[in-house]
């Protein structure tokens, strides 16, 4: 990356999995408001469902997720009961039986549940929603704790996709992040799931970890490519110990510097592309036959809280502590603390902690940011026409972009704004120009690369 771009790479900007981003949610939207949003949904439109399991059997020090160490199963079993009750509660507020186009079990580690509990949750889903033909049912899995029985049950329950956090195979890096999972363990977990009928396999990789180098990443990517996951995601490690307390266990002296991070990001992207994957948006890669690659090629790629997705549903129902959902009226986030979340659900209240009701230019600006993040270009006049907005409402944003235009990150072609090849890795920084909330908050974000 040319030195003049490094000023953009070191800017702290959101990852834009929503607009406005979560730090701008507030307590103005409660359970009753959300109930009204659910009741107003069009029952003919499919929805997607996100189920959160905040428990893990092991603690990874780099983790920025809301998770709890499950040293006993009892709290997990209690959580499952509440999760089922919340699913029922959400279904009670829907305007009828709706179709499900996507389901994602995330965490934490959803495979930390007992197989019978996973089955009960899925039975509840099927009791209240119609799983549409061709729906994607995805589950995050941990190769260190995935049992043969859970593998068999994931297949039996009809899951179509499983994702694994690989991060890095180098033993020194694994020790420094407290995630020991030798290559053979991952090979066995992937083969087991494929034998059980799971056709889609995702791997997540991270660069910027302690002791990581371009060489350790090269070996990791070669080992991953040999397993042919359909999708790979490559994230930069975001060291935010003021937010993620577990990260205080990471040796900061062993973290790569800014230039080393950029070198790793660029080298890893090149290696993954050379292995036959198509680059998708900011940080995803997929084999050409995969739906995500097809969506990227035909311009239908979307972005939500799970990252890049083929999911076209306008409504995402988030169930479980800390889950985030979206309806055409706005966003909601559930209570994060599992005890308070469970008390709300048990009392028959939708357990919303905060949210954001769409207003003003929110959906217009959200569309512009999503288009830049997914397609690397946006037609601003067409966006105004489709989402409503005053002519010239982007004039100030465009004048803020003039430095980036001069530096060759973006070009303008009439009302179309397009990222250049040099600008693509800095898409978050370009998108942030259209974020009307960014300057009003106190949230701290990770650097752009
Ligand atoms: S990285 Fe995943 S498995 Fe590790 S502690 Fe965080 S949520 Fe659990």
Boltz pocket constraint, residues with backbone or C-beta under 6 A from the ligand:
constraints:
  - pocket:
      binder: B
      contacts: [[A, 55], [A, 56], [A, 58], [A, 59], [A, 60], [A, 63], [A, 64], [A, 65], [A, 67], [A, 107], [A, 108], [A, 109], [A, 142], [A, 165]]
      max_distance: 6.0
